[in-house]
Amino acid sequence: MTTKYIIGAGVAGLAAALAMTPEPVMLITAGTLDEGAASLWSQGGIAAATGDDDSVALHAADTIAAGDGLCDPEAVSRIVGAGPRVIERLRGLGVAFNAGLGLEAAHSRRRIVHVQDRTGLAITTALARAVQSAPHITILERTRAIRLHTVERRIAGLWIERNGNLRFLPSDSVLIATGGVGALYHHTSNPDGATGSGLALAARAGAILRDLEFVQFHPTGLDTGLTPMPLISEAVRGEGAMLIDETGARFTKELAPRDTVSRAVFRHLAEGHRVFLDATHLGARFAVRFPAIDAACRASGIDPAAQPIPIRPVAHYHMGGIAVDAAAQTSVDGLFAAGEAACTGLHGANRLASNSLLEAFVTGESAGLAMARLDHRTPCKPPEPPMRDVITAIRGLVSRHLGVLRDGTGLATLISATAPRAETSDAALIALMMAVAAFDRRESRGGHARTDFPCRAATARPSTLTMAQALARAAAITSIRHAA
């Protein structure tokens, strides 16, 4: 019998581990259970249709509208429909949600269930506590997954690195729950480890990746020079905060979809303005409703009760990821993906606020149940994989050419620069695949905005890409560019 493995200790990975009981499973995390996962940083809350004036149908309609034509209706129905059940499950695990419901952008009802502005921390902590007491789960902290091993397109094991030493772990099933790609950018709300490493594991194993061009930029990162940037949650705008410039003038609708607000802020900054979020109308109530945000502001010398908060867009969430079905299964037998690392079809081209924690729990749980049912196989041991390089050189290229606004020339530059490094650098590989997908989407839709193709295409089509296809396409684009 081989052990099953989960890579990542955010909400998706923890929910999967709990769902696998009593099947033995090892949870691998590059950090620890209380440090490193993006889930710990999630402020706003978890969206669920629990209000008297709300319904799953309304929540689904808002999700599909925000997704700008690329949501999978079946995935939306399945995941959004689980919302009320998930809230009760989390309450049962000890999450003490606040009594009232919050409002966030593009939601037609107050449906954000929250624990002040520390919802992700509260949920992740409760799940981690349950994981630590579960006898079927073994936890391996400060350990990186380096490469997956497959035999005839089936998972046969994985290589890990711990304390500088490589070790091979045979397995018939692996779940990737490693988060997103935000740390490929200079300005990001994500932890340093969110470099798309899980996507690279899947791509090198031959898995199909989907909708990689769609990155959501949160419009209100705290612009005081910190990296990663603390977020000023969308819930602050939900409580009436206004976006203003240095003259005090409002320049956009605060509760428009995130991609719309981010582009408005980006353009206003590019025109030479400074941009602020003014929540002074809340006065002393700000610190009560948003204690973590208040503390972050005050640590940077800003009193949000008395002065506007300087903000800018930051890379926040990746709608694209490893393509999965309803059971979180990828195109590689025995390989699963959940949470931000996966692309379920829920978010489409633009994530509806606070749907991500819900998706992470539902997809993690689905993956755990499916993995527990798999038959065991006896894998073989492969050669040792090469170690990967660092992302310093990649971050500047991605920030410059794959940001809030893109164009074909910049994307081609990014492709040419990353293609030679893609074989040995996971960061370069994922940057390349994202850039190829963005280059080939000749329209603006959701989180993907091209200045040379500003209009939406008449038909909305998802994009799919394997590593081999991306490398071939990159060679063709580079060849054409050099010929020109």
C-alpha positions in Angstrom: 0.0 0.0 0.0 1.3 3.5 -0.9 0.5 6.7 0.9 -1.5 9.4 -0.7 -0.1 12.9 -0.7 -1.5 16.4 -0.5 0.8 19.3 -1.4 -0.4 22.5 0.3 -1.9 23.4 3.7 -4.4 26.1 2.9 -8.2 25.6 3.1 -8.2 23.2 0.0 -5.5 20.9 1.3 -6.8 20.8 4.8 -10.4 20.1 3.7 -9.1 17.3 1.5 -7.1 15.7 4.2 -10.1 15.7 6.6 -12.4 14.2 3.8 -10.0 11.3 3.3 -10.7 9.7 6.7 -9.8 6.9 7.5 -7.5 6.6 4.4 -3.9 7.4 5.4 -2.6 10.6 3.9 0.5 12.8 4.2 0.1 16.6 4.1 3.2 18.3 2.7 3.7 22.1 3.1 6.6 24.3 2.2 5.7 26.4 5.3 3.9 25.3 8.4 0.2 24.9 9.3 0.2 28.4 10.7 2.4 30.2 8.1 2.8 30.2 4.4 -0.7 29.6 3.0 -2.6 32.4 1.2 -5.8 31.2 2.9 -4.5 32.6 6.2 -4.4 36.1 4.7 -8.0 36.1 3.2 -9.8 39.1 4.8 -13.2 39.6 3.3 -15.0 36.4 4.0 -16.7 33.4 2.4 -19.7 33.9 0.0 -22.8 31.8 0.7 -26.5 32.4 0.1 -27.6 32.3 3.8 -29.6 35.6 4.0 -33.4 35.7 4.1 -33.5 37.8 0.9 -31.0 35.6 -0.9 -30.9 32.3 -2.8 -28.4 30.0 -4.5 -29.8 31.0 -7.8 -29.1 34.7 -7.2 -25.5 33.8 -6.0 -25.0 31.7 -9.1 -26.3 34.5 -11.4 -23.9 37.0 -9.8 -21.0 34.6 -10.2 -21.8 34.0 -13.9 -22.2 37.7 -14.5 -18.8 38.5 -13.0 -17.2 35.6 -14.9 -17.8 37.5 -18.2 -18.9 34.6 -20.3 -16.4 31.9 -19.3 -18.0 30.3 -16.2 -19.0 26.6 -16.3 -22.7 26.7 -15.2 -22.5 23.2 -13.8 -19.4 24.1 -11.7 -21.1 27.3 -10.5 -24.3 25.4 -9.5 -22.4 22.7 -7.7 -20.0 24.9 -5.8 -22.3 27.8 -5.0 -25.0 25.4 -4.1 -22.8 24.0 -1.4 -22.4 27.3 0.3 -24.9 27.1 3.1 -23.8 23.5 4.0 -20.1 24.6 4.1 -20.9 27.4 6.5 -22.6 25.0 8.9 -19.7 22.5 8.5 -17.3 25.3 9.4 -19.4 26.4 12.4 -19.3 22.8 13.5 -15.5 22.9 13.4 -15.5 25.9 15.7 -15.4 28.9 13.3 -17.3 31.7 15.1 -18.7 33.8 12.3 -20.1 37.3 13.0 -23.8 37.7 13.1 -24.2 40.1 10.2 -23.6 39.6 6.4 -21.2 41.7 4.5 -21.6 43.2 1.0 -18.8 43.1 -1.7 -18.5 44.2 -5.3 -20.8 42.7 -7.9 -22.9 40.8 -5.3 -26.6 41.7 -5.5 -27.2 40.7 -1.9 -25.4 40.9 1.5 -24.0 37.3 1.5 -20.4 37.6 2.8 -20.1 35.4 6.0 -17.1 36.7 7.9 -15.1 36.7 11.1 -14.3 40.5 11.2 -11.5 40.9 8.6 -9.7 37.7 9.6 -12.0 35.1 8.0 -9.3 33.1 6.2 -7.2 32.9 9.4 -10.2 31.8 11.4 -11.2 29.1 8.9 -7.7 27.8 8.3 -6.9 27.7 12.0 -10.1 25.7 12.7 -9.3 23.2 9.9 -5.6 22.9 11.0 -6.7 22.1 14.5 -8.9 19.3 13.2 -6.1 18.0 11.0 -3.7 17.9 13.8 -6.0 15.7 15.9 -6.9 13.4 13.0 -5.1 10.0 13.3 -5.1 9.3 9.6 -3.2 12.5 8.7 0.6 12.8 8.9 2.0 16.4 8.5 5.4 17.1 6.9 6.3 20.8 7.2 9.0 22.9 5.6 9.1 20.5 2.7 8.9 21.3 -1.1 7.5 19.1 -3.8 10.0 19.2 -6.6 8.6 16.9 -9.3 5.9 14.4 -10.0 6.7 11.0 -11.5 4.3 9.4 -13.9 4.2 6.0 -15.7 2.0 5.8 -18.8 0.2 9.1 -17.7 -0.5 7.8 -14.3 0.9 9.2 -11.0 3.6 7.0 -9.6 5.1 9.2 -6.9 6.8 12.5 -6.2 10.1 13.9 -5.3 10.4 16.2 -2.3 13.2 18.4 -0.9 13.7 18.8 2.8 16.7 20.4 4.5 18.6 20.3 1.2 18.0 16.5 0.7 15.9 14.9 -2.1 13.7 12.0 -1.4 11.3 10.0 -3.6 7.8 9.1 -2.2 5.9 6.4 -4.2 2.2 7.1 -4.5 -0.8 6.4 -6.7 -2.5 9.8 -6.0 -1.3 13.3 -5.3 -3.4 16.5 -4.7 -1.9 19.9 -5.7 -3.3 22.6 -3.5 -0.4 25.0 -3.6 -2.2 28.3 -4.3 -1.7 30.8 -7.1 0.9 32.8 -9.0 0.8 36.3 -7.4 4.4 36.1 -6.2 5.5 36.2 -9.8 4.7 40.0 -9.6 6.4 42.8 -7.8 3.2 44.1 -6.4 1.2 41.3 -4.8 -1.0 40.3 -1.9 0.2 36.7 -2.0 2.8 35.0 0.2 6.3 34.6 -1.3 5.7 31.0 -2.1 2.8 31.7 -4.5 4.9 31.3 -7.6 2.8 28.8 -9.5 5.0 25.9 -8.4 2.0 23.5 -8.2 1.0 24.5 -11.8 4.6 23.7 -12.9 4.4 20.3 -11.2 1.3 19.5 -13.1 2.5 20.9 -16.4 5.7 18.9 -16.3 3.6 15.8 -15.6 1.7 16.4 -18.8 -1.5 17.9 -17.3 -3.7 20.3 -19.2 -3.9 23.8 -17.8 -6.7 26.2 -18.4 -7.4 30.0 -18.7 -3.9 30.9 -17.5 -4.2 34.5 -18.9 -6.8 35.5 -16.4 -5.3 37.2 -13.3 -7.3 39.2 -10.9 -5.7 42.4 -9.6 -7.1 43.6 -6.4 -7.7 47.3 -6.7 -6.9 48.3 -3.2 -3.5 47.2 -2.0 -2.0 49.3 0.8 0.5 51.4 -1.1 3.2 52.1 1.5 6.1 50.1 0.0 5.5 46.8 1.7 6.0 43.5 -0.1 3.8 41.5 0.0 1.2 44.3 0.1 -1.5 44.2 2.8 -5.0 44.4 1.3 -7.7 46.9 2.1 -10.5 44.4 1.8 -13.4 45.0 -0.6 -15.6 44.8 2.5 -14.3 48.3 3.3 -15.9 49.6 0.1 -18.9 47.6 0.9 -19.2 49.7 4.0 -19.2 52.9 2.0 -15.6 53.8 1.5 -14.8 56.0 -1.6 -12.0 55.9 -4.1 -10.6 59.4 -4.5 -7.5 61.0 -5.9 -5.2 63.7 -4.4 -7.8 66.4 -5.2 -10.5 64.5 -3.3 -12.5 63.7 -6.5 -14.1 60.3 -7.0 -13.3 58.8 -10.4 -14.9 55.3 -10.5 -17.7 53.3 -9.0 -16.4 51.6 -5.9 -18.5 48.4 -6.1 -18.0 47.7 -9.8 -16.4 44.3 -10.6 -12.8 44.1 -9.5 -11.2 44.1 -12.9 -13.1 47.3 -13.8 -12.0 49.0 -10.6 -8.4 47.9 -10.9 -8.2 49.2 -14.5 -9.7 52.5 -13.4 -7.2 52.8 -10.6 -4.3 51.7 -12.8 -5.1 54.3 -15.5 -5.6 57.1 -12.9 -2.1 56.3 -11.5 -0.6 56.2 -15.0 -2.0 59.7 -15.6 0.1 60.9 -12.7 -2.5 61.0 -9.9 -2.3 59.5 -6.5 -5.2 57.3 -5.4 -6.7 56.8 -2.0 -9.5 54.9 -0.3 -11.4 57.2 2.0 -13.1 55.4 4.9 -13.0 58.3 7.3 -16.8 58.3 7.5 -16.6 55.2 9.6 -14.5 57.0 12.3 -13.8 54.8 15.3 -16.0 52.0 13.9 -13.2 51.3 11.3 -11.0 49.7 14.0 -13.9 47.6 15.4 -15.1 46.3 12.0 -11.6 45.9 10.4 -9.0 45.4 13.2 -6.4 43.7 11.1 -6.6 46.4 8.3 -6.5 49.1 11.0 -3.4 47.6 12.5 -1.7 47.3 9.1 -2.5 51.0 8.3 -1.3 52.2 11.6 1.9 50.2 11.3 2.6 52.3 8.1 1.7 55.5 9.9 -1.8 55.9 8.6 -4.9 56.5 10.8 -7.8 55.2 8.6 -10.4 56.8 10.8 -8.9 60.3 10.1 -7.1 60.1 6.8 -7.5 58.4 3.4 -5.5 55.3 2.7 -3.0 55.3 -0.2 -3.8 52.3 -2.5 -2.8 50.7 -5.8 -3.7 47.5 -7.7 -1.9 44.3 -6.7 -1.8 40.8 -8.2 -4.2 38.9 -6.1 -5.9 35.8 -7.5 -5.4 33.5 -10.5 -8.7 32.4 -12.1 -6.7 30.0 -14.3 -5.0 26.9 -13.2 -4.9 23.1 -13.6 -8.0 21.9 -15.5 -10.1 19.6 -13.3 -13.5 17.9 -13.4 -16.2 17.8 -10.7 -14.1 15.3 -8.6 -11.0 17.6 -8.8 -9.3 15.0 -11.1 -6.9 16.4 -13.7 -6.1 15.0 -17.2 -3.3 12.8 -15.5 -4.7 9.7 -13.8 -4.2 10.0 -10.0 -3.4 13.7 -10.1 -5.9 16.0 -8.4 -5.9 19.8 -8.0 -8.0 22.0 -5.7 -8.3 25.6 -4.5 -6.5 28.4 -6.4 -4.2 26.0 -8.2 -7.1 24.4 -10.0 -9.4 25.8 -12.7 -12.9 24.5 -12.0 -14.8 26.9 -14.3 -16.4 28.6 -11.3 -14.6 32.0 -11.7 -14.5 32.2 -15.5 -12.7 35.4 -16.6 -13.1 37.2 -13.4 -13.7 35.9 -9.8 -16.7 37.1 -7.9 -15.4 38.4 -4.5 -15.2 35.9 -1.7 -16.1 32.8 -3.8 -12.5 31.6 -3.5 -12.7 30.2 0.1 -15.9 28.5 -0.7 -14.4 26.9 -3.8 -11.3 25.9 -1.9 -13.3 24.0 0.7 -15.7 22.3 -1.8 -13.0 21.3 -4.3 -10.7 20.1 -1.5 -13.4 18.0 0.0 -14.3 16.5 -3.4 -10.6 15.7 -4.1 -10.2 14.0 -0.7 -13.3 11.8 -1.3 -12.2 10.8 -4.8 -8.6 10.1 -3.7 -9.8 7.9 -0.9 -11.6 5.7 -3.4 -8.6 5.1 -5.7 -7.0 1.6 -6.0 -3.4 1.2 -4.9 -0.6 0.6 -7.3 3.0 -0.2 -6.9 5.0 2.6 -8.5 8.6 2.5 -9.6 11.4 4.9 -8.7 12.6 7.4 -11.3 15.9 9.3 -11.7 16.5 12.3 -9.5 15.1 15.5 -10.9 17.2 18.7 -11.3 16.7 21.5 -8.8 14.9 24.7 -10.0 16.3 28.2 -10.1 15.0 31.4 -8.4 12.4 33.8 -9.8 14.1 37.1 -9.3 14.7 37.7 -13.1 11.2 36.5 -13.9 9.3 38.8 -11.6 10.3 42.0 -13.4 9.3 40.6 -16.8 5.9 39.4 -15.6 5.2 42.7 -13.8 6.0 44.7 -16.9 4.3 42.7 -19.6 1.6 40.6 -17.9 0.0 43.2 -15.6 -3.3 45.0 -15.4 -3.0 46.1 -19.1 -1.2 44.0 -21.8 -0.3 44.2 -25.4 1.1 41.8 -28.0 4.5 43.4 -28.2 5.1 43.1 -24.5 3.7 39.6 -24.3 6.0 38.5 -27.2 9.0 40.0 -25.3 8.0 38.0 -22.2 7.7 34.8 -24.2 11.1 35.3 -25.9 12.8 36.0 -22.5 11.2 33.0 -20.6 11.3 30.3 -23.3 15.1 29.6 -22.9 14.6 29.2 -19.2 11.4 27.2 -19.1 13.1 23.7 -19.1 14.9 24.4 -15.9 12.9 27.1 -14.1 9.3 26.5 -12.9 8.7 30.2 -12.6 9.8 30.8 -16.2 7.6 27.9 -17.4 4.5 29.2 -15.8 5.2 32.8 -16.8 5.7 31.5 -20.4 2.5 29.5 -20.4 0.5 32.5 -19.0 2.1 34.8 -21.6 1.3 32.4 -24.5 -2.3 32.1 -23.4 -2.5 35.9 -23.1 -0.9 36.4 -26.5 -3.3 34.1 -28.2 -6.4 35.7 -26.6 -6.9 38.6 -28.9 -9.7 40.3 -26.9 -10.3 41.9 -23.6 -12.4 39.9 -21.2 -12.6 39.9 -17.4 -9.1 40.0 -15.8 -7.4 39.9 -19.2 -7.2 43.4 -20.8 -5.2 44.1 -24.0 -4.7 47.7 -25.2 -4.3 46.4 -28.8 -7.5 44.3 -28.6 -9.8 46.3 -26.3 -13.1 44.7 -27.3 -14.6 41.4 -26.3 -14.9 38.7 -28.9 -18.3 37.6 -30.0 -17.8 34.1 -28.6 -16.4 33.3 -25.2 -14.0 30.3 -25.3 -11.8 28.9 -22.6 -8.2 28.4 -23.3 -6.3 25.1 -22.7 -2.6 24.5 -22.8 -0.1 21.8 -22.1 3.6 22.4 -21.5 4.5 20.8 -24.9 1.9 23.0 -26.7 3.2 26.2 -24.9 6.8 25.5 -25.8 5.9 24.9 -29.5 3.7 28.0 -29.6 6.5 30.0 -27.9 9.0 28.9 -30.6 6.6 30.0 -33.4 5.9 33.4 -31.8 9.6 34.0 -31.2 10.4 33.0 -34.8 7.8 35.4 -36.2 9.0 38.2 -34.0 12.7 37.7 -35.0 11.7 37.5 -38.7 9.8 40.8 -38.4 
